[in-house]
Amino acid sequence: MRFYLLILGVFFVWRLTHLVSKEMGPLELFERLRLLAGKGFWGQLLGCFYCLSLWIAAPCAYFIAHGWKERLLLWPALSGAAILLERLSAERQPWTYGIHLEDREEQHVLW
């Protein structure tokens, strides 16, 4: 397997998974697809980045790898790499530090 095919496969799996599970798409096509799928198995599959990346990675691994052993190892590796990319590119909430105020203790409490 060539290295550039591996990199292209990772970006392909990430992009297609992100498009289907998170974006509206052209003419709101993917949003409508998720709404049409409902709340059952297919709706949960299309709404879950982790689950969907696993299923999108399967045919990609089939076409990139040579031999069944390589395909079997590449399948979860592509999904895992796409998940890492998603975590790195996801919008993060700013850190908020909570203020902890203690009640004043009674004078008779021993330290």
Secondary structure, 3 states (H helix, E strand, C coil): CCHHHHHHHHHHHHHHHHHHHHCCCHHHHHHHHHHHHCCCHHHHHHHCHHHHHHHHHHHHHHHHCCCHHHHHHHHHHHHHHHHHHHHHHCCCCCCCCCCCCCCCCCCCCCC
